[in-house]
């Protein structure tokens, strides 16, 4: 399957299942991770919610006094998230991110995992460019070595070793910490690899 068709399949899944996805994710309590992220940011910081999904995290950051831009690749999710958060959510692919030192923090919760390894490598360069010096990046992936189609979507899983290999090329992103968590949804028995990084030079 080509990169484009993988991408289209995943976005089509979210367009067709947007209401169910929102119902299953919007009310999940994720404040521990959200709070760790914003603790590293200055007051009133500018945040990019990269792949905002239901808008859950965007709304949390807005309610805590941060300025937020939100994007997602699914037009249906963008509409629902915009209605929920009260801000316009831009329909945009991660590969179209084109900003230079705009954001104090970039939040990519369970979103970059829909890219292929090569696409993620490219998008990380775009993220590095979009972050201000000392900016914080959070991203999370399902834990494992799988890469491919699963349940109608494309997934890229990660282990600590696979992550180390990827980050060797992204020398301006310094790992603050990575750690495993259990899925916060009660019906899921999955582990997640969470990662906080800081941009250490411009």
ABEGO torsion letter per residue (X at the ends): XBAAAAAAAAAAAAAAAAAAAAAAAAABBAAAAAAAAAAABBBGBBBBBBGAEAGAAAAAAAAAGBBBBBBBABAAAAAAAAAAAGBBBBBBBAAABBBBGABABBBBBGAAAABBAAAAAAAAAAAAAABBBGBBBBBBBBBEABBEBBGGBBBBBBBAAAAAAAAAABAABBBABBBBBBBABAABBBBBBBBBBBBABX
